[in-house]
């Protein structure tokens, strides 16, 4: 007959192995709890990242819309500046033609006065002496050159605005 009795040494070894297994199970349980906590934290971080990406995309689209609107505003302003510059140039040309015509008329009147020797020339409704008439013509000539200079300056400024507009695009 076989002896089914367990020696104290074997019994002690079995108890030791069972204790080690219990310790391993407890350690594994603790590790699984920590892994579970880590997974929950990763899920929370993932949700926060999704929210941040959504907010970033929303802000990015707002910036793109603002940029498009700003470019349209720049085009509108450029168009208005071009229109105003053309109108100003046309008005200055008309004014210069008017001044030139008036100067030519004054020169003709002065020439007729000196040719005929009339002592009281009539230019429009005003009577002028010889020196006053020459002074008036000189002042009108100075004015004409100032207008031409203003037109040249305005053209240069408008040209520079086009150059600056290219830098902002």
Secondary structure, 3 states (H helix, E strand, C coil): CCCCCCCHHHHHHHHHHHHHHHHHHHHHHHHHHHHHHHHHHHHHHHHHHHHHHHHHHHHHHHHHHHHHHHHHHHHHHHHHHHHHHHHHHHHHHHHHHHHHHHHHHHHHHHHHHHHHCCCCCEECCEECCHHHHHHHHHHHHHHHHHHHHHHHHHHHHHHHHHHHHHHHC
